[in-house]
Amino acid sequence: MTTRNFRIAPSILSADFARLGEEVKAVVAAGSDWIHFDVMDNHYVPNLTIGPLVCEAIRPHVDVPIDVHLMVKPVDRIVPDFAKAGATFITFHPEASEHVDRTIGLIRENGCCPGLVLNPASPLSWLDHVLDKIDMVLLMSVNPGFGGQSFIPSALPKIARVRELIDRSGREIRLEVDGGVKVDNIAAVAAAGADTFVAGSAIFGAKDYRATIAAMRAQIAAR
């Protein structure tokens, strides 16, 4: 892969919510490719974050894809709301859906790109019958529910296995990694096979967004 294929997606979970419009514009101006939008429901995961109204509010501020990660159960009810709010990608956890194939179809029918999210202990067998229907696999390198966690090293061989599956499929499927990604480990994550990187506190916790994103790109290029 060349560097032009890589995408950096700052997670607004770590942004200053009192200044959210300014924050998303700032990270895009600093060189981020996407905005990652974490949705938690205090049911599937032990936290409560943001919903479609916030997605709708930030959509006019950025012209990059909004990558909505649904950590909610049930999933289907809220998919059309996020599609109308301006989501580009909508990813969900198969454990949170009663019918995974139906949820994938619902996301596609609403004009968004569907993706499946696998937790650190989720088996790759979830991909067996749906890899031909999705546009993204999001691998969690932390257990979902909170920002600021440390990267789980066992995610690296899992990333490599999913990269093999995607390459074998011959389809254009993004391989995204979320959780503890920062300047000093992004090269290893890229080397394992990821092409899309979610970074929350590593970017929004930095004083200089542009310098941090540039440092991440430099590490990827030098891997």
ROTINU-233741 format. One record per residue: residue in one letter; z, y, x of N, C-alpha, C in turn. Coordinates in steps of 0.02 Angstrom, whole numbers. Atoms other than C-alpha are relative to their C-alpha. Layout:
+------+--------+--------+--------+--------+--------+--------+--------+--------+--------+
| zado |    n.z |    n.y |    n.x |   ca.z |   ca.y |   ca.x |    c.z |    c.y |    c.x |
+------+--------+--------+--------+--------+--------+--------+--------+--------+--------+
|    A |      Z |      Y |      X |      Z |      Y |      X |      Z |      Y |      X |
...
+------+--------+--------+--------+--------+--------+--------+--------+--------+--------+
END
This chain:
+------+--------+--------+--------+--------+--------+--------+--------+--------+--------+
| zado |    n.z |    n.y |    n.x |   ca.z |   ca.y |   ca.x |    c.z |    c.y |    c.x |
+------+--------+--------+--------+--------+--------+--------+--------+--------+--------+
|    M |      0 |    -61 |     42 |      0 |      0 |      0 |      0 |     63 |     43 |
|    T |     -2 |    -64 |    -33 |    -32 |    177 |     53 |     53 |     44 |    -31 |
|    T |    -54 |    -42 |     25 |     94 |    315 |     31 |    -18 |     33 |    -66 |
|    R |     18 |    -34 |     63 |     -6 |    390 |   -112 |     18 |    -43 |    -61 |
|    N |    -18 |     44 |     56 |     43 |    239 |   -219 |     74 |      5 |    -18 |
|    F |    -72 |     -1 |     12 |    228 |    274 |   -206 |     20 |     58 |    -46 |
|    R |    -25 |    -50 |     47 |    324 |    369 |   -339 |     75 |      7 |      8 |
|    I |    -72 |    -14 |     -2 |    494 |    452 |   -327 |     20 |     31 |    -66 |
|    A |    -20 |    -18 |     68 |    584 |    471 |   -492 |     74 |     19 |     -2 |
|    P |    -70 |    -20 |      3 |    745 |    573 |   -488 |     30 |    -14 |    -69 |
|    S |    -35 |     15 |     63 |    869 |    515 |   -620 |     42 |     59 |    -21 |
|    I |    -38 |    -58 |     22 |    935 |    659 |   -723 |     71 |    -16 |    -19 |
|    L |    -70 |     18 |     12 |   1095 |    561 |   -751 |     46 |     37 |     49 |
|    S |    -40 |    -35 |    -50 |   1155 |    649 |   -593 |    -12 |     75 |      3 |
|    A |     15 |    -72 |      1 |   1087 |    821 |   -637 |     57 |     40 |    -30 |
|    D |    -48 |    -46 |     32 |   1188 |    972 |   -692 |    -24 |     11 |    -72 |
|    F |     23 |     -1 |     70 |   1175 |    954 |   -881 |      5 |     70 |    -31 |
|    A |     -4 |    -68 |     25 |   1224 |   1135 |   -909 |    -63 |     40 |     18 |
|    R |     61 |    -34 |    -23 |   1062 |   1182 |   -819 |    -59 |    -49 |      2 |
|    L |     46 |     56 |     -4 |    952 |   1034 |   -863 |    -73 |     21 |      5 |
|    G |     69 |    -24 |     -5 |    790 |   1128 |   -891 |    -17 |     24 |     69 |
|    E |     11 |    -24 |    -68 |    808 |   1215 |   -724 |     -1 |    -57 |     50 |
|    E |     -6 |     56 |    -46 |    856 |   1053 |   -638 |    -65 |    -42 |      1 |
|    V |     61 |     41 |      0 |    703 |    954 |   -695 |    -59 |     39 |     30 |
|    K |     54 |    -40 |    -30 |    587 |   1098 |   -648 |      9 |      3 |     76 |
|    A |    -14 |     -5 |    -72 |    672 |   1110 |   -478 |    -20 |    -63 |     37 |
|    V |     17 |     62 |    -37 |    650 |    926 |   -432 |    -75 |    -13 |     -1 |
|    V |     73 |      7 |      1 |    469 |    926 |   -488 |    -32 |     48 |     51 |
|    A |     25 |    -48 |    -50 |    437 |   1083 |   -385 |     14 |    -23 |     71 |
|    A |    -19 |     25 |    -66 |    523 |    995 |   -240 |    -40 |    -62 |     20 |
|    G |     44 |     55 |    -20 |    397 |    853 |   -245 |     11 |    -66 |    -35 |
|    S |     -9 |     64 |     34 |    460 |    720 |   -365 |    -61 |    -15 |    -44 |
|    D |     60 |     21 |     36 |    326 |    620 |   -456 |     14 |    -11 |    -74 |
|    W |    -19 |     14 |     68 |    418 |    569 |   -614 |     70 |     28 |    -13 |
|    I |    -69 |    -12 |     18 |    578 |    609 |   -708 |     26 |    -65 |    -32 |
|    H |    -30 |     61 |     27 |    689 |    458 |   -741 |     56 |     19 |    -49 |
|    F |    -42 |    -21 |     57 |    785 |    468 |   -905 |     43 |    -59 |    -22 |
|    D |    -44 |     56 |     14 |    936 |    353 |   -923 |     34 |      7 |    -68 |
|    V |    -28 |      0 |     68 |    987 |    312 |  -1102 |     52 |    -56 |     -5 |
|    M |    -55 |     48 |      6 |   1157 |    227 |  -1123 |     35 |      9 |    -66 |
|    D |    -24 |     -4 |     69 |   1237 |    184 |  -1289 |     74 |    -17 |    -11 |
|    N |    -70 |     21 |      6 |   1418 |    134 |  -1252 |      7 |    -64 |    -41 |
|    H |      0 |     64 |     35 |   1373 |    -35 |  -1325 |    -30 |    -53 |     46 |
|    Y |     31 |     45 |    -49 |   1249 |   -125 |  -1213 |     30 |     12 |     69 |
|    V |    -33 |    -19 |    -63 |   1325 |    -31 |  -1066 |     60 |     44 |    -16 |
|    P |    -62 |    -36 |     14 |   1497 |     51 |  -1051 |     -3 |     75 |     16 |
|    N |      6 |    -72 |    -11 |   1440 |    232 |  -1053 |    -43 |     28 |    -56 |
|    L |     39 |    -33 |     51 |   1362 |    357 |  -1171 |    -34 |     60 |     31 |
|    T |     34 |    -56 |    -34 |   1228 |    477 |  -1111 |    -41 |     42 |    -49 |
|    I |     44 |    -48 |     33 |   1077 |    560 |  -1192 |    -51 |    -36 |    -44 |
|    G |     47 |     30 |     47 |    951 |    532 |  -1330 |    -66 |     36 |     -3 |
|    P |     68 |    -28 |      6 |    778 |    582 |  -1392 |     -2 |     76 |     -2 |
|    L |      1 |    -73 |      5 |    825 |    764 |  -1427 |      0 |     32 |     70 |
|    V |     -1 |    -27 |    -68 |    861 |    792 |  -1242 |    -68 |    -11 |     33 |
|    C |     67 |     14 |    -27 |    697 |    709 |  -1194 |    -50 |     51 |    -27 |
|    E |     45 |    -49 |     31 |    606 |    822 |  -1317 |     11 |     70 |     29 |
|    A |    -16 |    -66 |    -27 |    696 |    974 |  -1245 |    -27 |     11 |     71 |
|    I |     24 |     -9 |    -69 |    645 |    940 |  -1064 |    -76 |     -9 |      7 |
|    R |     72 |     14 |     -6 |    466 |    886 |  -1101 |    -41 |     63 |     14 |
|    P |     41 |    -59 |    -16 |    396 |   1065 |  -1104 |     11 |     29 |     69 |
|    H |    -16 |    -28 |    -66 |    477 |   1101 |   -936 |    -36 |    -35 |     58 |
|    V |     31 |     38 |    -54 |    382 |    969 |   -837 |    -66 |    -30 |    -25 |
|    D |     63 |     32 |     18 |    205 |    900 |   -833 |     -9 |    -67 |     34 |
|    V |      2 |     66 |    -31 |    249 |    738 |   -743 |     22 |    -52 |    -51 |
|    P |    -23 |     52 |     45 |    281 |    569 |   -826 |     76 |      0 |     -7 |
|    I |    -71 |     12 |     13 |    451 |    544 |   -907 |      9 |    -75 |    -11 |
|    D |    -11 |     72 |     -6 |    514 |    369 |   -871 |     67 |    -15 |    -35 |
|    V |    -60 |     10 |     40 |    638 |    321 |  -1009 |     25 |    -72 |      8 |
|    H |    -32 |     65 |    -11 |    756 |    178 |   -966 |     53 |     -9 |    -55 |
|    L |    -44 |     12 |     56 |    838 |    112 |  -1124 |     52 |    -53 |     17 |
|    M |    -57 |     46 |     -6 |   1009 |     34 |  -1096 |     37 |      1 |    -66 |
|    V |    -25 |     -4 |     68 |   1036 |     15 |  -1282 |    -12 |    -67 |    -36 |
|    K |      9 |     59 |     42 |   1055 |   -124 |  -1409 |     21 |     17 |    -71 |
|    P |     69 |     26 |     -4 |    962 |   -141 |  -1525 |    -47 |     52 |     29 |
|    V |     49 |    -43 |    -33 |    807 |    -69 |  -1444 |    -50 |     31 |    -49 |
|    D |     60 |    -19 |     38 |    670 |    -60 |  -1575 |      9 |     64 |    -41 |
|    R |    -11 |    -57 |     44 |    748 |     71 |  -1688 |    -15 |     67 |     35 |
|    I |      4 |    -65 |    -34 |    744 |    207 |  -1554 |    -65 |     10 |     38 |
|    V |     63 |     -6 |    -37 |    575 |    171 |  -1472 |    -45 |     55 |    -28 |
|    P |     45 |    -53 |     26 |    470 |    279 |  -1592 |     27 |     70 |     11 |
|    D |    -29 |    -66 |    -10 |    593 |    423 |  -1572 |    -14 |     26 |     71 |
|    F |     14 |    -21 |    -69 |    571 |    426 |  -1383 |    -74 |     11 |     11 |
|    A |     72 |    -11 |     -5 |    384 |    409 |  -1399 |    -19 |     69 |    -26 |
|    K |     13 |    -66 |     29 |    379 |    562 |  -1512 |     30 |     56 |     43 |
|    A |    -34 |    -50 |    -42 |    497 |    653 |  -1391 |    -36 |     14 |     66 |
|    G |     39 |    -14 |    -59 |    371 |    640 |  -1250 |      6 |    -50 |     57 |
|    A |     -5 |     51 |    -52 |    411 |    480 |  -1154 |    -69 |    -24 |     21 |
|    T |     61 |     30 |    -27 |    275 |    409 |  -1043 |      8 |    -75 |      7 |
|    F |    -20 |     70 |     -7 |    355 |    245 |   -993 |     63 |    -11 |    -41 |
|    I |    -62 |     20 |     32 |    486 |    156 |  -1098 |     16 |    -71 |     24 |
|    T |    -21 |     65 |    -25 |    579 |     13 |  -1015 |     64 |    -21 |    -35 |
|    F |    -59 |     25 |     35 |    711 |    -99 |  -1093 |     23 |    -66 |     31 |
|    H |    -29 |     62 |    -25 |    825 |   -246 |  -1051 |    -14 |    -56 |    -50 |
|    P |     16 |     53 |     47 |    766 |   -411 |  -1126 |     61 |    -28 |    -37 |
|    E |    -61 |     24 |     33 |    946 |   -461 |  -1163 |     19 |     42 |    -60 |
|    A |    -18 |    -46 |     54 |    956 |   -312 |  -1281 |    -50 |     -1 |    -58 |
|    S |     51 |      4 |     52 |    803 |   -359 |  -1385 |      2 |    -69 |    -33 |
|    E |      2 |     64 |     36 |    796 |   -491 |  -1520 |    -66 |    -36 |     12 |
|    H |     67 |     28 |    -10 |    609 |   -516 |  -1490 |    -36 |     41 |     54 |
|    V |     26 |    -38 |    -57 |    550 |   -460 |  -1318 |    -74 |     18 |     -9 |
|    D |     71 |    -11 |      8 |    365 |   -479 |  -1354 |    -13 |     54 |    -54 |
|    R |      8 |    -50 |     54 |    382 |   -378 |  -1516 |     18 |     70 |     25 |
|    T |    -20 |    -66 |    -26 |    473 |   -237 |  -1426 |    -53 |     28 |     47 |
|    I |     54 |    -22 |    -44 |    338 |   -229 |  -1293 |    -58 |     27 |    -41 |
|    G |     55 |    -21 |     44 |    207 |   -217 |  -1430 |     16 |     66 |    -35 |
|    L |    -21 |    -61 |     34 |    306 |    -82 |  -1520 |     -7 |     61 |     46 |
|    I |      6 |    -55 |    -49 |    313 |     26 |  -1363 |    -73 |     19 |      9 |
|    R |     71 |    -12 |     -9 |    126 |      6 |  -1337 |    -31 |     33 |    -62 |
|    E |     27 |    -28 |     64 |     88 |     43 |  -1521 |     18 |     73 |     -8 |
|    N |    -21 |    -69 |      5 |    183 |    206 |  -1505 |    -27 |     44 |     57 |
|    G |     36 |    -40 |    -49 |     73 |    263 |  -1362 |     33 |      6 |     68 |
|    C |    -34 |     -2 |    -64 |    190 |    229 |  -1215 |    -14 |    -64 |     40 |
|    C |      9 |     57 |    -44 |    182 |    111 |  -1066 |     65 |    -41 |      1 |
|    P |    -61 |     40 |      4 |    305 |    -34 |  -1087 |     19 |    -32 |     67 |
|    G |    -25 |     34 |    -60 |    414 |   -109 |   -952 |     63 |    -38 |    -14 |
|    L |    -59 |     41 |      7 |    550 |   -238 |   -932 |     49 |     15 |     56 |
|    V |    -52 |    -14 |    -49 |    715 |   -206 |   -843 |     42 |    -62 |     11 |
|    L |    -40 |     58 |    -16 |    806 |   -345 |   -752 |     61 |     21 |     39 |
|    N |    -63 |    -14 |    -34 |    989 |   -330 |   -704 |      6 |    -43 |     63 |
|    P |     -7 |     39 |    -62 |   1051 |   -398 |   -536 |      5 |    -75 |    -11 |
|    A |     -8 |     71 |     13 |   1095 |   -566 |   -615 |    -49 |    -27 |    -52 |
|    S |     49 |     23 |     49 |    950 |   -574 |   -740 |    -53 |    -43 |     34 |
|    P |     50 |     44 |    -31 |    829 |   -717 |   -705 |    -71 |     28 |     -5 |
|    L |     69 |    -22 |      1 |    648 |   -682 |   -662 |    -41 |    -37 |    -53 |
|    S |     35 |     38 |     52 |    599 |   -809 |   -796 |    -16 |     43 |    -61 |
|    W |     17 |    -46 |     55 |    602 |   -664 |   -920 |    -72 |     23 |      6 |
|    L |     68 |    -25 |    -10 |    434 |   -615 |   -844 |    -54 |    -52 |    -14 |
|    D |     49 |     54 |      2 |    351 |   -784 |   -868 |    -54 |     10 |    -53 |
|    H |     48 |     -3 |     56 |    268 |   -747 |  -1035 |    -20 |     71 |    -19 |
|    V |     15 |    -70 |     19 |    254 |   -557 |  -1034 |    -30 |     41 |     56 |
|    L |     25 |    -40 |    -56 |    191 |   -503 |   -863 |    -69 |     27 |    -13 |
|    D |     68 |    -23 |     17 |     16 |   -487 |   -936 |      0 |     55 |    -52 |
|    K |     -4 |    -49 |     54 |     81 |   -363 |  -1066 |     38 |     63 |     18 |
|    I |    -42 |    -57 |    -18 |    187 |   -240 |   -969 |    -32 |     41 |     57 |
|    D |     26 |    -45 |    -51 |    151 |    -92 |   -855 |     51 |     14 |     56 |
|    M |    -52 |    -12 |    -50 |    315 |    -91 |   -758 |     53 |    -55 |     -3 |
|    V |    -61 |     40 |     -6 |    453 |   -204 |   -696 |     50 |     45 |     36 |
|    L |    -54 |    -39 |    -30 |    615 |   -109 |   -662 |     55 |    -48 |     20 |
|    L |    -55 |     42 |    -25 |    738 |   -203 |   -553 |     61 |     44 |     14 |
|    M |    -62 |    -36 |    -13 |    917 |   -142 |   -557 |     31 |    -26 |     65 |
|    S |    -35 |     18 |    -62 |   1000 |   -140 |   -386 |     73 |     20 |     -3 |
|    V |    -71 |     -6 |     17 |   1167 |    -98 |   -466 |      6 |    -29 |    -71 |
|    N |    -10 |     19 |     70 |   1244 |   -157 |   -629 |     -3 |     63 |    -42 |
|    P |     13 |    -62 |     38 |   1189 |    -33 |   -763 |     63 |     26 |    -35 |
|    G |    -54 |    -30 |     38 |   1306 |     89 |   -845 |     30 |     63 |     31 |
|    F |    -29 |    -58 |    -34 |   1357 |    216 |   -714 |    -45 |     21 |     58 |
|    G |     35 |    -25 |    -58 |   1276 |    327 |   -584 |     45 |     -3 |     61 |
|    G |    -39 |     -5 |    -62 |   1330 |    340 |   -402 |     24 |    -65 |     29 |
|    Q |    -21 |     65 |    -27 |   1349 |    153 |   -368 |    -38 |    -17 |     64 |
|    S |     31 |     21 |    -63 |   1307 |     67 |   -204 |    -53 |    -54 |    -12 |
|    F |     55 |     48 |      4 |   1146 |    -32 |   -181 |     25 |    -71 |     14 |
|    I |    -19 |     70 |    -10 |   1169 |   -221 |   -199 |    -54 |    -33 |     43 |
|    P |     51 |     25 |    -47 |   1081 |   -300 |    -48 |    -40 |    -60 |    -25 |
|    S |     36 |     59 |     25 |   1034 |   -460 |   -141 |    -60 |     20 |    -43 |
|    A |     59 |    -23 |     37 |    909 |   -352 |   -237 |    -63 |     -5 |     42 |
|    L |     60 |     -2 |    -43 |    793 |   -352 |    -86 |    -43 |    -63 |     -6 |
|    P |     42 |     59 |      9 |    736 |   -534 |    -95 |    -28 |     -6 |    -71 |
|    K |     24 |      2 |     69 |    720 |   -516 |   -283 |    -61 |     46 |     -8 |
|    I |     58 |    -46 |      0 |    605 |   -365 |   -259 |    -61 |    -35 |     29 |
|    A |     56 |     35 |    -33 |    499 |   -470 |   -141 |    -31 |    -53 |    -45 |
|    R |     26 |     52 |     45 |    484 |   -611 |   -268 |    -41 |     31 |    -57 |
|    V |     38 |    -33 |     54 |    430 |   -492 |   -406 |    -65 |     29 |     26 |
|    R |     62 |    -25 |    -30 |    304 |   -411 |   -289 |    -52 |    -55 |      4 |
|    E |     46 |     57 |     -3 |    227 |   -584 |   -263 |    -29 |    -15 |    -69 |
|    L |     23 |     14 |     68 |    217 |   -612 |   -451 |    -51 |     52 |    -23 |
|    I |     46 |    -54 |     20 |    135 |   -443 |   -480 |    -66 |     -7 |     36 |
|    D |     61 |      6 |    -39 |     10 |   -466 |   -339 |    -42 |    -60 |    -24 |
|    R |     35 |     59 |     24 |    -33 |   -639 |   -404 |    -33 |     12 |    -68 |
|    S |     26 |    -13 |     67 |    -62 |   -570 |   -579 |    -66 |     40 |      3 |
|    G |     60 |    -42 |     -6 |   -196 |   -450 |   -516 |      1 |     61 |    -43 |
|    R |     -6 |    -58 |     45 |   -134 |   -317 |   -636 |     34 |     59 |     35 |
|    E |    -32 |    -60 |    -26 |    -82 |   -138 |   -601 |     68 |      8 |    -35 |
|    I |    -67 |     -3 |     28 |    105 |   -151 |   -633 |     46 |     34 |     51 |
|    R |    -47 |    -34 |    -45 |    231 |    -30 |   -559 |     61 |    -45 |     11 |
|    L |    -62 |     35 |    -16 |    381 |   -109 |   -471 |     52 |     53 |     20 |
|    E |    -49 |    -54 |     -8 |    526 |     12 |   -490 |     68 |    -29 |     16 |
|    V |    -68 |     20 |    -18 |    700 |     -2 |   -415 |     48 |     57 |    -15 |
|    D |    -48 |    -50 |     23 |    852 |     88 |   -483 |     71 |    -21 |     19 |
|    G |    -70 |     12 |    -14 |   1027 |     97 |   -410 |     16 |      4 |     74 |
|    G |    -21 |     -7 |    -69 |   1096 |    163 |   -247 |    -55 |     11 |     50 |
|    V |     56 |    -14 |    -46 |    925 |    208 |   -175 |     11 |     68 |     31 |
|    K |     -9 |    -64 |    -35 |    940 |    343 |    -42 |    -41 |      0 |     64 |
|    V |     43 |     -8 |    -59 |    862 |    405 |    119 |      8 |    -57 |     49 |
|    D |    -10 |     49 |    -53 |    941 |    274 |    230 |    -15 |    -72 |    -21 |
|    N |     20 |     69 |     18 |    887 |    121 |    128 |    -67 |     -4 |    -36 |
|    I |     62 |      1 |     38 |    726 |    173 |     41 |    -56 |    -36 |     37 |
|    A |     52 |     35 |    -39 |    619 |    104 |    183 |      5 |    -76 |    -11 |
|    A |    -10 |     72 |     11 |    695 |    -70 |    160 |    -22 |    -19 |    -70 |
|    V |     20 |     13 |     69 |    666 |    -59 |    -28 |    -75 |     -1 |     -5 |
|    A |     73 |     -3 |     -1 |    485 |    -10 |      1 |    -30 |    -60 |     36 |
|    A |     25 |     57 |    -38 |    461 |   -146 |    131 |      4 |    -65 |    -39 |
|    A |     -7 |     60 |     42 |    523 |   -275 |      6 |    -54 |     -4 |    -53 |
|    G |     56 |      2 |     48 |    383 |   -224 |   -112 |      3 |     51 |    -56 |
|    A |     -4 |    -50 |     53 |    442 |    -82 |   -224 |    -50 |     56 |     12 |
|    D |     45 |    -58 |     -7 |    323 |     62 |   -259 |     26 |     61 |    -38 |
|    T |    -28 |    -55 |     39 |    431 |    170 |   -374 |     76 |     -1 |      9 |
|    F |    -69 |     -3 |    -22 |    605 |    231 |   -329 |     39 |     49 |    -43 |
|    V |    -45 |    -44 |     38 |    740 |    299 |   -444 |     57 |     21 |     46 |
|    A |    -55 |    -25 |    -41 |    865 |    409 |   -354 |     35 |     55 |    -39 |
|    G |    -38 |    -49 |     38 |   1002 |    503 |   -444 |     41 |     45 |     44 |
|    S |    -46 |    -40 |    -40 |   1148 |    564 |   -341 |    -30 |     15 |     69 |
|    A |     30 |    -12 |    -66 |   1045 |    547 |   -180 |    -42 |     64 |      0 |
|    I |     40 |    -61 |      5 |    933 |    689 |   -241 |     40 |     57 |    -31 |
|    F |    -35 |    -54 |     34 |   1034 |    789 |   -366 |     66 |     19 |     33 |
|    G |    -61 |    -15 |    -37 |   1188 |    778 |   -255 |    -14 |     34 |     67 |
|    A |     18 |    -33 |    -64 |   1092 |    853 |   -108 |     -7 |     75 |    -10 |
|    K |      7 |    -73 |      4 |   1090 |   1038 |    -68 |    -73 |     21 |     -3 |
|    D |     71 |    -18 |     -5 |    903 |   1038 |    -34 |    -41 |    -58 |    -29 |
|    Y |     39 |     54 |     32 |    800 |    934 |   -157 |    -64 |    -14 |     38 |
|    R |     64 |      9 |    -34 |    637 |    964 |    -64 |      8 |    -39 |     65 |
|    A |    -12 |     34 |    -64 |    707 |    910 |    104 |     18 |    -73 |    -10 |
|    T |    -20 |     70 |     13 |    784 |    753 |     29 |    -58 |    -42 |    -21 |
|    I |     59 |     37 |     23 |    625 |    700 |    -60 |    -49 |    -10 |     58 |
|    A |     44 |      5 |    -58 |    524 |    736 |     97 |     26 |    -53 |     49 |
|    A |    -30 |     50 |    -45 |    646 |    631 |    200 |    -11 |    -71 |    -27 |
|    M |     14 |     66 |     30 |    626 |    487 |     77 |    -72 |    -21 |     12 |
|    R |     71 |     17 |    -12 |    437 |    495 |     91 |    -13 |    -17 |     73 |
|    A |      9 |     14 |    -71 |    449 |    500 |    280 |     25 |    -70 |     18 |
|    Q |    -28 |     67 |    -13 |    558 |    344 |    281 |    -47 |    -54 |    -27 |
|    I |     47 |     49 |     27 |    435 |    253 |    168 |    -61 |     -7 |     45 |
|    A |     61 |      0 |    -42 |    288 |    303 |    278 |     13 |    -34 |     67 |
|    A |    -17 |     27 |    -66 |    379 |    246 |    436 |     23 |    -72 |     -2 |
|    R |    -29 |     68 |      6 |    434 |     76 |    370 |    -38 |    -51 |     41 |
+------+--------+--------+--------+--------+--------+--------+--------+--------+--------+
END
